[in-house]
């Protein structure tokens, strides 16, 4: 694996070849590092971040993105790709992410056409993403979106190391996929359901669980925390939880004994 200095050099070289960029920002470490490196190499006027403040984005991630952009003097544009009103997306098929990213990239490309004609659009996809099921990458290809981290063969570990090297505020931020990933494929996505999940995860954050997923299962909540934290969650799981999750709109709540596994719902794809 390339060391941090080598990764910085190769990424700087990439941006020299693409002197004006709009960065699709999510608030996660991958896209934040991409925005930071672009801003550092190209300057504020030539590296502009764009985030879609839509229903599937956690408000916490929006606030993180705003804070990050302010801290590192990065221009941030906020749009609403409005994917929730796309029936192809809200029906939640196995390639839901394709329709989500299609709406996002279409909206950003409109910015390019109308206001930033000399800019190219980049995202935070990294080299490890090639080994995962990510239909959104098809949309990136169709809209000719660049992925500098992926093209420079920088993986998640390299991203963490680079982010720590620059002491970025998000260097150790846990992964935070969009709220729609909490629903089994075929379960319709609505704004109300997204809010249920967000409120439940925010509540668990206040209880000391920083990395958590609340999966929607037939109207009930299935709670995932890292395996090493399951005992701690069980120790405080009480009627208060039942009451809170009922207030959020869930029919019930249970702890997933397996623990947090990213992309768990993708296991069902091969059986469909």
N, C-alpha and C positions, 0 to 999 in steps of 0.2 A: 504494500500500500504506500502511496506517495505520502511524504511527510507534509506538515502544515505549510511550511514555506514554499514547497513545490506547488501545492494546491493554490496558494495565493498567487503565485507567479502565473500559473496557467490560466487562472480565472481572470486575472488582470489582462492577459494577452487576448482572451476571448472578448472582453469588453472593448478593447482597443479596436477590434474589428467590427464592432457594433456600437457606434458612438452615441446613439440616441435610443433609449429604451423606455417602454412602459412595463412595469413589473406587476404581474397579477399577485397581489398580496393577500395572505390569509390570516396573518398574525402568528403563524407557526415559525419555528426556527429556520426551516428551509427557505421559505420565501423572504423572511426577514434578512437572512444572510445575503441572499441574492440582491435585495434592495440596497443593503449596506455597501456591498462590494461595488455595485453599479454607481451609487452615489459617490463613493470614495474615488473611483477611477474616472468617472465622467463629469462629475460636478452636479450641482443641484438642478440646473435647468435641463439637463440631458438624461436624468434618471428619475422618473416619476412613478410612484407607486399608485396602484389602483386597487381598491377593495370593494367588493359588492356587499353592501349592508342589507342582506336579504334574510328571509325568515330562517333559513337553515344555518346561518352563522350565529354562534353563541355570542351574546352581548359582551361577555368577558374577552373573547378573542378580538372583537371590534375595538374594545377599550385598549387591549394590549397593542394592537396595531397602531392606534392613534398615539399612544404613549411612546412607542418605539420610533415612529416617524418624527415626533416632536423632539425626542432626545437626540436623535442623530441627524436632525436638520434635513429630513427627506420630505419632499413634496408628496402629499397624499390626496388623491381624489377619491371621493366616495360616490358609488353608483348603486343602482339596484338592478341586478340582472333579471329579477322577477321570475325565476325559474318555477316558483310555486304555481304560477298560472299556466304553465305548460303541462298539458294533460299527459304527455309522454313521460314527464318527470314525476308528477304527483301520483301516477299509477304505480310507481316504484317497481319497475321491471329490474331484471338482473343487471341491465346496463344503464341504470338510473344515472350514474355518474357521467355517462356520455352526454345525456341531455342537459344535465346541470352545467357541465363545462361548455357545451355548445351555446347555451344562453349567455354564459359569462364571456366567452371569447367573442361572440357576436357583438355584445355590448361594448367591449373594449376596442374591437376593430372599428366600431362606429366612431369612437373617439379619435382613432388614427385617421380615419377618412375626413372627419370634420374639423379637427383641431391640431393633430400631431402627424402630419403627412410624412415626415421624414423618420418617424420612429418605428421600431419593431417591437413586438410584444414578447415578453419572456415570462416563464413561470419558475416555480421552485422545485420541479421534479428532479430527483437525484438518481444516481446510478443503481441504487438498490430497488428502485421502483420497477425496474425491468423484470424483476423476479416475482412480482405480485400481480394480482388481477386488478387492473386499473383501466376500465373502459374510457375514462376521461382522457387518456393519452391518445386515443383515436381522434377525439375532437381537436386536441392540440395539433395533431398532424394535419387535419383537414383545414384548420385555420392558419397553418404555417406559424405556429407558436414555437419559439425557441426555448430550450431547456439548458442553460449554460452549465449547471451543476452536473446534469446527466452527460452532456456532450464532453465535459472535461473529466468524466469518469470519477466524480467525487461522490462517495457514499455517505450514509447517515453518520457513521463514526467520524469521517473526515469533516463533515459539516459541524458536528459538535466541537471538534478540536479547533477548527478555525474560529468558530463563534466564541469559544473560551479564550483563544489567543487574543482576540480583540475586546475581550471582556464585555461582550454584548449581553444585554439584560435578559435575553431569551435563550441563552446558550444551553440551559438545562431544562427548558420548558417541556413538560410532557407532551406527547402527541395529542392533538385535539381535532380529530376528524369531524366533518360537518354533522349536524344533529340528525340528518336523514339516515346516517349509517346505523342508527339505533333500532331501525325498523326492519323486520323480516321482509324479504322481497315479496311483493304482491300485496302488502299492507299499504293502503293508500296514505300518502303523506298530506297532512293538513297543518295549517298554522297552529291550531289549537293543540294538536298532538306534539308538535315541535316544542311548544311552550311548556307542556307537561314535562317533557324530558329535561329541558333546560332548567326548570325550577327544581326538579328533583336532584339533578347533578350539582346545582349551586348549593342546595341544602346540605348535601353530603360533603361538599368542599368546606362548609362552615364547621363540620364535625371533624375536620382534620384529614380528610381523604382527598389529596390533591389530584390523583389520577383515578378516575372513576368513569364507568359507563353505566347508564341506565337503559337497558334494552326494553323495548315495548313488546310484550307477548300476550296477545289476546286481551288487551286492555289492562293487563297487570304489568308490574315492573320487575325486571330481573336485574339485580344489582351486581356489577362486577367491580372488584378492586384487585390490586395485585395480590397474588397468592399469599404472600407473607403478611398481608394486612387483614386477611379474612377473619382471623381470631379476634383481632381488635374490633372489627365491625360487628361480629357476633356479640361481643361483650356489651355493646351499647344498643344493640338492636332491641327495640321495645315497642310498646303500644304507641309511644310517641311517633315512631316511624310509620306505623300503620295509619295513624291519624293524619300525619303530614302528607303521606303519599295519596291518601284519600282526598285530601284538600286539593292536591295538585291535579286530581282527576283519574288516578289509577284505581282499579278494582282491588288491588292488593299489591304486596311487595315481598320478594324473597331474595335471598343471597345465592348467587351462583357459586357453587362449591369448587368449580374448576378455577375460578379467578379470572382476572382480566386477560383476554386474548384479543389482540387487534385483528380485525377482519373476521371475527368468529362467524358472522352470519354468511360469509362467503362459502362456508362448508357445504351449504345446501345446493350450490350451483350445479355440481356434477350430477346430482340426483334428479334434476328437473328435466 
